[in-house]
Amino acid sequence: MIGDTRGVVKIVADSDDERILGIHICSPLATEIIHQGYYAVKNRLNLQDLIDSYDVFPAVSEIIPYVPGNSGGITRATV
């Protein structure tokens, strides 16, 4: 969206039920994204819930559903 590739999003989930325990965001745009992490933890969402979610396009927070979909645990994306 804005071409800025700086930053990282890490999602910590329970290995048994994939419930999201926390989301770490290090980015100059973290304040544009963190609300989804708060919502996921507060509502006890799991990784599939995030993968199935959607955002109004274009939005910086659209990066969140891409993170758990990567089987290697590391996702790089340009927003």
N, C-alpha and C positions, 0 to 999 in steps of 0.2 A: 504494500500500500504506500509506504513512504520510503522504501528502499533502505531502511536502517537495519543492519544485521547484527548490531551489538546486543548482547544480552543472552540470558539463559532462563529456561523455565524447567523446574524439576518438580515432579509430582511424586509424593511418598504415599504408597498404598499398602494395605494389609495384604500379605501374601496368600492368605486363605480365601477371603471373600472379595478382594480388590477394592475394599472400601477406602476412600481417600482420607488419609490422615493429615495431610498438609501439602501445601504448594509453596515452593520457593521461587521467587522471581527476582532476578537481578537484571535490570534494564533501565535506561533513562525513561522508558515508557511504562514502568511497573504500575504506576497509579491508574493507568488506563485499563489494566488487566486484572488487578488483584481482586476485584469484586467477584469474579467467577470462582476464585479459590475460596473465598469466604463462603459463598453460597454452597459450594460443593462439600466443604467440611461441615458446615452448620446443618445441612440437610442429609448428611450421611450418604452421599452419592458414591457410586463405584465408578471404575474406569470406563465401563461400557456406557454409563449415563453421560459421561463427558464426550465420548466419541459420538454418541447419538445427538448431542446438543448442536445448536446452530446459533449463529450471530447474524445480526443485520450487517450486510456488506455495504461498504467496506468498514471494517473495524479492527483495531489492533488486537482486541481480545479474541479474534477468530483463530489465533494460534493455539489456544488452550485445547480444543478437541483433537488437534494433531499430535500432541505430546504423547498420550497413552497409546496411540495407535501404532507406535513404532516398536517392533518386537525387540530391538536391541537396547531400548531404554534411552537412546539418544536421538533427538530429532533436531535438525537444523532447518530453519525456515527464514525466509525474508518477509518482513511485514512492511 
